[in-house]
């Protein structure tokens, strides 16, 4: 009877060792899977952030181009007005000069 008890204890210890080894393996596998999932999520978030940043940059570029076109049109209009004013003043200056000479 004592031998049977000792044998049962040895079997239980062996089973416990196998259970511990199995638990260690499952734990290692779970950690490995969690690490892989974290890396996948990190890469996905990085890609999403890069796409969003590219979209923001493109919008900013387009807005900049529109602003530049509007500024150029405004400057061209200002130049046109200045030329018209200069032309009128030139005519006035010529008329004034001629009237003083006569």
Buried (B, 14 or more C-beta within 10 A) or exposed (E): EEEEEEEEEEEEEEEEEEEEEEEEEEEEEEEEEEEEEEEEEEEEEEEEEEEEEEEEEEEEEEEEEEEEEEEEEEEEEEEEEEEEEEEEEEEEEEEEEEEEEE
